[in-house]
């Protein structure tokens, strides 16, 4: 999987909130880069060369900001059934990463995860079609994205909205969701 366009890095405020939410440490960021990890500061991360779509995500917690590209059918993981489509077709990268994150969470590869999406279609329409009933924070301001390069130069005007999905810890769902609401309500409105 080679990125065809310049990608972006998580807003600093979101990375800080997520680290605090996970008690000071993000264990894994499966779709990152060396530059992005300067902001996220995950203990482990996979860049595009390591292709997190093909890696194990064994971790206590996970932060994921999927790339904005489109994935061709041969770049997508095989045998996923969340979207219930037998034939593979070109899909939004954010859609594919969300699908894989959900499957890996169900298989308990990680305990809990925060997924940051900038695709309105994936965050609002695709999740509804799938009955993807997890807490969602709709950010009150457009996210302050950074360019994925050494200087982490801010993107002047982001034309996207920000959505934060939470895959809660199964051990104590009610308490995990309440904690999510407390931490992320400063960034936007929570729907559950």
FIKOLZA-1660 file (N, C-alpha, C; in steps of 0.1 Angstrom, whole numbers, plus 5000, padded with zeros to 4 digits):
% residues 192
   i   px   py   pz ch aa at
   1 5009 4988 5000  A  X  N
   1 5000 5000 5000  A  X CA
   1 5009 5012 5000  A  X  C
   2 5009 5019 4989  A  X  N
   2 5017 5032 4988  A  X CA
   2 5007 5043 4988  A  X  C
   3 5009 5053 4996  A  X  N
   3 5001 5065 4996  A  X CA
   3 5002 5073 4984  A  X  C
   4 4991 5076 4977  A  X  N
   4 4992 5083 4964  A  X CA
   4 4992 5098 4967  A  X  C
   5 4988 5103 4978  A  X  N
   5 4987 5117 4981  A  X CA
   5 4994 5119 4995  A  X  C
   6 4996 5132 4997  A  X  N
   6 5001 5136 5011  A  X CA
   6 4991 5133 5021  A  X  C
   7 4994 5128 5032  A  X  N
   7 4985 5125 5042  A  X CA
   7 4986 5135 5054  A  X  C
   8 4977 5133 5063  A  X  N
   8 4977 5143 5074  A  X CA
   8 4978 5136 5088  A  X  C
   9 4982 5144 5098  A  X  N
   9 4985 5139 5111  A  X CA
   9 4974 5144 5121  A  X  C
  10 4971 5136 5130  A  X  N
  10 4961 5139 5141  A  X CA
  10 4963 5153 5147  A  X  C
  11 4952 5159 5150  A  X  N
  11 4953 5172 5157  A  X CA
  11 4960 5170 5171  A  X  C
  12 4968 5179 5175  A  X  N
  12 4975 5178 5188  A  X CA
  12 4965 5176 5200  A  X  C
  13 4954 5184 5200  A  X  N
  13 4944 5183 5211  A  X CA
  13 4938 5169 5212  A  X  C
  14 4936 5163 5200  A  X  N
  14 4930 5149 5200  A  X CA
  14 4940 5139 5205  A  X  C
  15 4953 5140 5201  A  X  N
  15 4963 5131 5206  A  X CA
  15 4965 5132 5221  A  X  C
  16 4965 5145 5226  A  X  N
  16 4966 5147 5241  A  X CA
  16 4954 5141 5248  A  X  C
  17 4942 5144 5243  A  X  N
  17 4930 5138 5250  A  X CA
  17 4930 5123 5250  A  X  C
  18 4935 5117 5239  A  X  N
  18 4935 5103 5238  A  X CA
  18 4945 5097 5247  A  X  C
  19 4957 5103 5248  A  X  N
  19 4967 5098 5257  A  X CA
  19 4962 5098 5271  A  X  C
  20 4956 5109 5275  A  X  N
  20 4951 5111 5289  A  X CA
  20 4940 5101 5291  A  X  C
  21 4931 5098 5281  A  X  N
  21 4920 5089 5282  A  X CA
  21 4926 5075 5285  A  X  C
  22 4937 5071 5278  A  X  N
  22 4943 5058 5280  A  X CA
  22 4953 5058 5292  A  X  C
  23 4951 5067 5301  A  X  N
  23 4960 5068 5313  A  X CA
  23 4974 5071 5310  A  X  C
  24 4976 5079 5300  A  X  N
  24 4990 5084 5297  A  X CA
  24 4997 5077 5286  A  X  C
  25 4992 5066 5281  A  X  N
  25 5000 5058 5271  A  X CA
  25 4991 5052 5260  A  X  C
  26 4994 5056 5248  A  X  N
  26 4987 5050 5236  A  X CA
  26 4996 5038 5232  A  X  C
  27 4991 5026 5233  A  X  N
  27 4999 5014 5230  A  X CA
  27 5002 5012 5215  A  X  C
  28 4992 5014 5206  A  X  N
  28 4994 5011 5192  A  X CA
  28 4987 5020 5183  A  X  C
  29 4994 5025 5173  A  X  N
  29 4988 5033 5162  A  X CA
  29 4991 5025 5149  A  X  C
  30 4982 5018 5144  A  X  N
  30 4985 5009 5133  A  X CA
  30 4986 5015 5119  A  X  C
  31 4982 5028 5118  A  X  N
  31 4982 5035 5105  A  X CA
  31 4989 5049 5107  A  X  C
  32 5002 5049 5109  A  X  N
  32 5010 5060 5113  A  X CA
  32 5022 5063 5104  A  X  C
  33 5030 5071 5109  A  X  N
  33 5043 5074 5102  A  X CA
  33 5053 5079 5113  A  X  C
  34 5065 5080 5109  A  X  N
  34 5075 5086 5119  A  X CA
  34 5071 5100 5123  A  X  C
  35 5067 5108 5114  A  X  N
  35 5063 5122 5117  A  X CA
  35 5051 5122 5126  A  X  C
  36 5041 5114 5122  A  X  N
  36 5028 5114 5129  A  X CA
  36 5030 5109 5144  A  X  C
  37 5039 5100 5146  A  X  N
  37 5041 5095 5159  A  X CA
  37 5048 5105 5168  A  X  C
  38 5054 5116 5163  A  X  N
  38 5059 5126 5171  A  X CA
  38 5048 5133 5178  A  X  C
  39 5036 5133 5172  A  X  N
  39 5024 5139 5179  A  X CA
  39 5017 5129 5187  A  X  C
  40 5014 5117 5181  A  X  N
  40 5006 5107 5188  A  X CA
  40 5014 5100 5200  A  X  C
  41 5027 5098 5197  A  X  N
  41 5036 5092 5207  A  X CA
  41 5031 5078 5212  A  X  C
  42 5027 5070 5202  A  X  N
  42 5023 5056 5206  A  X CA
  42 5035 5048 5209  A  X  C
  43 5034 5039 5218  A  X  N
  43 5045 5030 5221  A  X CA
  43 5050 5022 5209  A  X  C
  44 5040 5017 5200  A  X  N
  44 5043 5010 5188  A  X CA
  44 5034 5016 5177  A  X  C
  45 5040 5017 5165  A  X  N
  45 5032 5021 5153  A  X CA
  45 5037 5014 5141  A  X  C
  46 5028 5014 5131  A  X  N
  46 5031 5008 5118  A  X CA
  46 5030 5019 5108  A  X  C
  47 5040 5021 5099  A  X  N
  47 5039 5030 5088  A  X CA
  47 5034 5024 5076  A  X  C
  48 5033 5031 5065  A  X  N
  48 5027 5026 5052  A  X CA
  48 5036 5014 5047  A  X  C
  49 5049 5014 5049  A  X  N
  49 5057 5003 5045  A  X CA
  49 5054 4990 5052  A  X  C
  50 5052 4991 5065  A  X  N
  50 5048 4979 5073  A  X CA
  50 5034 4975 5071  A  X  C
  51 5026 4984 5066  A  X  N
  51 5012 4981 5062  A  X CA
  51 5004 4975 5074  A  X  C
  52 4999 4983 5083  A  X  N
  52 4991 4979 5094  A  X CA
  52 4979 4970 5091  A  X  C
  53 4975 4970 5079  A  X  N
  53 4963 4962 5075  A  X CA
  53 4967 4947 5075  A  X  C
  54 4980 4944 5075  A  X  N
  54 4985 4930 5074  A  X CA
  54 4991 4926 5087  A  X  C
  55 4992 4934 5097  A  X  N
  55 4999 4932 5110  A  X CA
  55 4989 4927 5121  A  X  C
  56 4994 4921 5131  A  X  N
  56 4987 4918 5143  A  X CA
  56 4986 4931 5151  A  X  C
  57 4974 4934 5157  A  X  N
  57 4972 4946 5165  A  X CA
  57 4972 4943 5180  A  X  C
  58 4979 4933 5185  A  X  N
  58 4979 4929 5199  A  X CA
  58 4983 4941 5207  A  X  C
  59 4974 4946 5215  A  X  N
  59 4977 4958 5224  A  X CA
  59 4965 4960 5234  A  X  C
  60 4969 4967 5244  A  X  N
  60 4958 4970 5254  A  X CA
  60 4949 4981 5248  A  X  C
  61 4954 4991 5242  A  X  N
  61 4946 5001 5236  A  X CA
  61 4952 5005 5223  A  X  C
  62 4943 5012 5215  A  X  N
  62 4947 5015 5201  A  X CA
  62 4941 5029 5197  A  X  C
  63 4949 5036 5190  A  X  N
  63 4945 5049 5184  A  X CA
  63 4947 5047 5169  A  X  C
  64 4936 5051 5161  A  X  N
  64 4937 5049 5147  A  X CA
  64 4931 5061 5140  A  X  C
  65 4940 5067 5131  A  X  N
  65 4935 5077 5122  A  X CA
  65 4939 5072 5108  A  X  C
  66 4929 5066 5101  A  X  N
  66 4932 5059 5088  A  X CA
  66 4936 5069 5078  A  X  C
  67 4944 5065 5068  A  X  N
  67 4948 5074 5057  A  X CA
  67 4936 5078 5049  A  X  C
  68 4937 5089 5042  A  X  N
  68 4926 5094 5034  A  X CA
  68 4924 5088 5020  A  X  C
  69 4934 5080 5016  A  X  N
  69 4934 5075 5002  A  X CA
  69 4922 5065 5000  A  X  C
  70 4922 5060 4988  A  X  N
  70 4912 5050 4984  A  X CA
  70 4920 5037 4982  A  X  C
  71 4915 5026 4986  A  X  N
  71 4922 5013 4984  A  X CA
  71 4916 5005 4973  A  X  C
  72 4924 5000 4964  A  X  N
  72 4919 4991 4954  A  X CA
  72 4916 4978 4960  A  X  C
  73 4909 4969 4952  A  X  N
  73 4905 4957 4958  A  X CA
  73 4917 4948 4962  A  X  C
  74 4928 4948 4955  A  X  N
  74 4939 4939 4959  A  X CA
  74 4947 4945 4970  A  X  C
  75 4944 4957 4975  A  X  N
  75 4951 4963 4987  A  X CA
  75 4943 4961 5000  A  X  C
  76 4931 4955 4998  A  X  N
  76 4922 4953 5010  A  X CA
  76 4924 4939 5016  A  X  C
  77 4922 4939 5030  A  X  N
  77 4923 4925 5036  A  X CA
  77 4912 4916 5030  A  X  C
  78 4915 4904 5030  A  X  N
  78 4906 4894 5024  A  X CA
  78 4896 4889 5035  A  X  C
  79 4885 4883 5030  A  X  N
  79 4876 4876 5039  A  X CA
  79 4870 4884 5050  A  X  C
  80 4867 4897 5048  A  X  N
  80 4860 4905 5059  A  X CA
  80 4846 4905 5055  A  X  C
  81 4837 4904 5065  A  X  N
  81 4823 4902 5062  A  X CA
  81 4815 4914 5068  A  X  C
  82 4821 4924 5074  A  X  N
  82 4813 4935 5080  A  X CA
  82 4804 4942 5069  A  X  C
  83 4810 4944 5057  A  X  N
  83 4802 4951 5047  A  X CA
  83 4794 4941 5039  A  X  C
  84 4795 4928 5041  A  X  N
  84 4787 4918 5035  A  X CA
  84 4787 4919 5020  A  X  C
  85 4798 4922 5014  A  X  N
  85 4799 4923 5000  A  X CA
  85 4809 4912 4996  A  X  C
  86 4805 4903 4987  A  X  N
  86 4813 4892 4983  A  X CA
  86 4824 4897 4973  A  X  C
  87 4819 4906 4964  A  X  N
  87 4829 4911 4954  A  X CA
  87 4836 4923 4960  A  X  C
  88 4849 4923 4958  A  X  N
  88 4857 4934 4963  A  X CA
  88 4856 4946 4953  A  X  C
  89 4856 4958 4958  A  X  N
  89 4856 4970 4949  A  X CA
  89 4864 4981 4956  A  X  C
  90 4867 4991 4948  A  X  N
  90 4875 5002 4953  A  X CA
  90 4867 5009 4965  A  X  C
  91 4874 5010 4976  A  X  N
  91 4867 5016 4988  A  X CA
  91 4876 5027 4994  A  X  C
  92 4869 5035 5002  A  X  N
  92 4876 5045 5010  A  X CA
  92 4885 5038 5020  A  X  C
  93 4897 5043 5021  A  X  N
  93 4907 5037 5031  A  X CA
  93 4901 5038 5045  A  X  C
  94 4894 5049 5048  A  X  N
  94 4889 5050 5062  A  X CA
  94 4878 5039 5064  A  X  C
  95 4871 5036 5054  A  X  N
  95 4861 5025 5055  A  X CA
  95 4867 5012 5057  A  X  C
  96 4878 5009 5050  A  X  N
  96 4885 4996 5051  A  X CA
  96 4891 4995 5065  A  X  C
  97 4898 5005 5070  A  X  N
  97 4904 5005 5083  A  X CA
  97 4894 5004 5094  A  X  C
  98 4883 5011 5093  A  X  N
  98 4872 5009 5103  A  X CA
  98 4867 4995 5103  A  X  C
  99 4865 4989 5092  A  X  N
  99 4860 4975 5091  A  X CA
  99 4870 4966 5098  A  X  C
 100 4883 4968 5095  A  X  N
 100 4893 4959 5101  A  X CA
 100 4894 4961 5116  A  X  C
 101 4894 4974 5120  A  X  N
 101 4895 4977 5134  A  X CA
 101 4883 4970 5142  A  X  C
 102 4871 4970 5136  A  X  N
 102 4860 4964 5143  A  X CA
 102 4862 4949 5144  A  X  C
 103 4867 4942 5133  A  X  N
 103 4870 4928 5133  A  X CA
 103 4880 4924 5144  A  X  C
 104 4891 4932 5144  A  X  N
 104 4902 4930 5153  A  X CA
 104 4897 4932 5168  A  X  C
 105 4889 4942 5170  A  X  N
 105 4883 4944 5183  A  X CA
 105 4874 4932 5188  A  X  C
 106 4866 4927 5178  A  X  N
 106 4857 4915 5181  A  X CA
 106 4866 4903 5185  A  X  C
 107 4878 4902 5178  A  X  N
 107 4887 4891 5180  A  X CA
 107 4896 4893 5192  A  X  C
 108 4893 4904 5199  A  X  N
 108 4901 4908 5211  A  X CA
 108 4916 4910 5209  A  X  C
 109 4919 4915 5197  A  X  N
 109 4933 4918 5195  A  X CA
 109 4937 4930 5203  A  X  C
 110 4928 4939 5206  A  X  N
 110 4930 4950 5215  A  X CA
 110 4918 4952 5224  A  X  C
 111 4920 4958 5235  A  X  N
 111 4909 4959 5245  A  X CA
 111 4899 4970 5242  A  X  C
 112 4905 4982 5238  A  X  N
 112 4896 4994 5235  A  X CA
 112 4904 5002 5225  A  X  C
 113 4896 5010 5217  A  X  N
 113 4902 5018 5207  A  X CA
 113 4895 5031 5204  A  X  C
 114 4903 5041 5200  A  X  N
 114 4897 5053 5195  A  X CA
 114 4900 5054 5181  A  X  C
 115 4890 5057 5173  A  X  N
 115 4892 5058 5158  A  X CA
 115 4888 5072 5154  A  X  C
 116 4897 5080 5148  A  X  N
 116 4894 5093 5143  A  X CA
 116 4892 5093 5128  A  X  C
 117 4880 5097 5124  A  X  N
 117 4876 5097 5110  A  X CA
 117 4874 5112 5105  A  X  C
 118 4878 5114 5092  A  X  N
 118 4875 5127 5086  A  X CA
 118 4865 5125 5074  A  X  C
 119 4861 5113 5072  A  X  N
 119 4851 5110 5061  A  X CA
 119 4837 5111 5067  A  X  C
 120 4829 5121 5064  A  X  N
 120 4815 5121 5069  A  X CA
 120 4807 5109 5064  A  X  C
 121 4810 5105 5052  A  X  N
 121 4802 5093 5047  A  X CA
 121 4805 5081 5056  A  X  C
 122 4817 5078 5059  A  X  N
 122 4821 5066 5067  A  X CA
 122 4815 5068 5081  A  X  C
 123 4818 5080 5087  A  X  N
 123 4814 5082 5101  A  X CA
 123 4799 5082 5103  A  X  C
 124 4791 5087 5094  A  X  N
 124 4777 5089 5096  A  X CA
 124 4768 5079 5088  A  X  C
 125 4772 5077 5076  A  X  N
 125 4763 5068 5067  A  X CA
 125 4766 5054 5068  A  X  C
 126 4779 5050 5066  A  X  N
 126 4783 5036 5066  A  X CA
 126 4781 5030 5080  A  X  C
 127 4784 5037 5090  A  X  N
 127 4782 5032 5104  A  X CA
 127 4767 5029 5107  A  X  C
 128 4758 5038 5101  A  X  N
 128 4744 5035 5103  A  X CA
 128 4739 5023 5095  A  X  C
 129 4744 5021 5083  A  X  N
 129 4740 5010 5075  A  X CA
 129 4744 4997 5082  A  X  C
 130 4755 4998 5090  A  X  N
 130 4760 4986 5096  A  X CA
 130 4755 4983 5110  A  X  C
 131 4746 4992 5115  A  X  N
 131 4742 4992 5129  A  X CA
 131 4754 4992 5138  A  X  C
 132 4764 5001 5135  A  X  N
 132 4776 5002 5143  A  X CA
 132 4773 5012 5154  A  X  C
 133 4768 5006 5165  A  X  N
 133 4763 5014 5176  A  X CA
 133 4773 5015 5187  A  X  C
 134 4783 5024 5185  A  X  N
 134 4793 5027 5194  A  X CA
 134 4793 5042 5197  A  X  C
 135 4798 5047 5208  A  X  N
 135 4798 5061 5211  A  X CA
 135 4806 5069 5200  A  X  C
 136 4800 5080 5196  A  X  N
 136 4806 5088 5186  A  X CA
 136 4806 5103 5191  A  X  C
 137 4818 5109 5189  A  X  N
 137 4819 5123 5192  A  X CA
 137 4821 5131 5179  A  X  C
 138 4811 5140 5176  A  X  N
 138 4812 5149 5165  A  X CA
 138 4819 5161 5169  A  X  C
 139 4831 5164 5164  A  X  N
 139 4839 5175 5168  A  X CA
 139 4832 5188 5165  A  X  C
 140 4833 5198 5175  A  X  N
 140 4825 5210 5174  A  X CA
 140 4833 5220 5164  A  X  C
 141 4845 5218 5162  A  X  N
 141 4853 5226 5152  A  X CA
 141 4860 5217 5142  A  X  C
 142 4862 5222 5131  A  X  N
 142 4870 5214 5121  A  X CA
 142 4884 5211 5127  A  X  C
 143 4888 5199 5125  A  X  N
 143 4901 5195 5131  A  X CA
 143 4913 5203 5126  A  X  C
 144 4922 5206 5135  A  X  N
 144 4934 5213 5131  A  X CA
 144 4945 5202 5127  A  X  C
 145 4944 5198 5114  A  X  N
 145 4953 5187 5109  A  X CA
 145 4966 5193 5106  A  X  C
 146 4976 5184 5107  A  X  N
 146 4990 5187 5104  A  X CA
 146 4994 5179 5091  A  X  C
 147 5003 5185 5084  A  X  N
 147 5008 5178 5072  A  X CA
 147 5018 5167 5077  A  X  C
 148 5017 5155 5071  A  X  N
 148 5026 5144 5074  A  X CA
 148 5040 5146 5068  A  X  C
 149 5047 5154 5074  A  X  N
 149 5061 5157 5069  A  X CA
 149 5069 5161 5081  A  X  C
 150 5082 5163 5080  A  X  N
 150 5091 5165 5091  A  X CA
 150 5087 5177 5099  A  X  C
 151 5083 5188 5092  A  X  N
 151 5080 5201 5100  A  X CA
 151 5066 5201 5106  A  X  C
 152 5058 5191 5102  A  X  N
 152 5044 5190 5107  A  X CA
 152 5037 5203 5106  A  X  C
 153 5038 5209 5094  A  X  N
 153 5032 5222 5091  A  X CA
 153 5017 5221 5092  A  X  C
 154 5010 5230 5099  A  X  N
 154 4995 5229 5099  A  X CA
 154 4989 5231 5086  A  X  C
 155 4978 5223 5083  A  X  N
 155 4970 5225 5071  A  X CA
 155 4962 5238 5074  A  X  C
 156 4963 5247 5064  A  X  N
 156 4956 5261 5066  A  X CA
 156 4941 5260 5068  A  X  C
 157 4934 5253 5059  A  X  N
 157 4920 5252 5061  A  X CA
 157 4915 5238 5058  A  X  C
 158 4913 5231 5068  A  X  N
 158 4908 5217 5066  A  X CA
 158 4893 5218 5062  A  X  C
 159 4890 5211 5051  A  X  N
 159 4877 5211 5046  A  X CA
 159 4869 5198 5050  A  X  C
 160 4873 5193 5061  A  X  N
 160 4867 5181 5066  A  X CA
 160 4862 5183 5080  A  X  C
 161 4853 5174 5085  A  X  N
 161 4848 5174 5098  A  X CA
 161 4855 5163 5106  A  X  C
 162 4855 5163 5119  A  X  N
 162 4861 5153 5127  A  X CA
 162 4851 5145 5134  A  X  C
 163 4853 5132 5134  A  X  N
 163 4845 5122 5141  A  X CA
 163 4853 5112 5149  A  X  C
 164 4850 5110 5162  A  X  N
 164 4858 5102 5170  A  X CA
 164 4849 5090 5175  A  X  C
 165 4852 5078 5170  A  X  N
 165 4845 5066 5174  A  X CA
 165 4852 5059 5185  A  X  C
 166 4845 5053 5194  A  X  N
 166 4851 5045 5205  A  X CA
 166 4846 5031 5205  A  X  C
 167 4856 5022 5205  A  X  N
 167 4853 5008 5207  A  X CA
 167 4857 5005 5221  A  X  C
 168 4847 5003 5230  A  X  N
 168 4849 5003 5244  A  X CA
 168 4855 4989 5249  A  X  C
 169 4861 4990 5261  A  X  N
 169 4865 4978 5268  A  X CA
 169 4853 4969 5271  A  X  C
 170 4853 4957 5268  A  X  N
 170 4842 4948 5270  A  X CA
 170 4841 4945 5285  A  X  C
 171 4852 4946 5292  A  X  N
 171 4852 4942 5306  A  X CA
 171 4843 4951 5314  A  X  C
 172 4842 4963 5311  A  X  N
 172 4833 4972 5318  A  X CA
 172 4828 4983 5309  A  X  C
 173 4818 4979 5300  A  X  N
 173 4814 4988 5289  A  X CA
 173 4808 5001 5295  A  X  C
 174 4799 5000 5305  A  X  N
 174 4792 5012 5310  A  X CA
 174 4802 5022 5315  A  X  C
 175 4811 5017 5323  A  X  N
 175 4821 5027 5329  A  X CA
 175 4831 5032 5318  A  X  C
 176 4834 5024 5308  A  X  N
 176 4843 5028 5297  A  X CA
 176 4836 5039 5289  A  X  C
 177 4823 5037 5286  A  X  N
 177 4816 5047 5278  A  X CA
 177 4814 5060 5286  A  X  C
 178 4812 5060 5299  A  X  N
 178 4811 5072 5307  A  X CA
 178 4824 5079 5307  A  X  C
 179 4835 5072 5308  A  X  N
 179 4848 5078 5308  A  X CA
 179 4850 5085 5294  A  X  C
 180 4847 5078 5283  A  X  N
 180 4848 5084 5270  A  X CA
 180 4840 5097 5269  A  X  C
 181 4828 5097 5275  A  X  N
 181 4819 5109 5274  A  X CA
 181 4826 5121 5282  A  X  C
 182 4832 5118 5294  A  X  N
 182 4838 5128 5302  A  X CA
 182 4850 5134 5294  A  X  C
 183 4859 5125 5288  A  X  N
 183 4871 5130 5282  A  X CA
 183 4869 5138 5269  A  X  C
 184 4859 5133 5261  A  X  N
 184 4858 5138 5247  A  X CA
 184 4847 5148 5246  A  X  C
 185 4839 5151 5256  A  X  N
 185 4829 5161 5255  A  X CA
 185 4835 5175 5253  A  X  C
 186 4847 5177 5257  A  X  N
 186 4854 5190 5255  A  X CA
 186 4857 5192 5240  A  X  C
 187 4858 5182 5232  A  X  N
 187 4861 5183 5218  A  X CA
 187 4848 5184 5209  A  X  C
 188 4837 5179 5214  A  X  N
 188 4825 5180 5206  A  X CA
 188 4813 5173 5213  A  X  C
 189 4803 5170 5206  A  X  N
 189 4791 5164 5211  A  X CA
 189 4791 5149 5210  A  X  C
 190 4787 5142 5221  A  X  N
 190 4788 5128 5221  A  X CA
 190 4774 5122 5218  A  X  C
 191 4774 5112 5209  A  X  N
 191 4761 5105 5206  A  X CA
 191 4763 5090 5210  A  X  C
 192 4753 5085 5216  A  X  N
 192 4754 5070 5220  A  X CA
 192 4741 5064 5220  A  X  C
% end
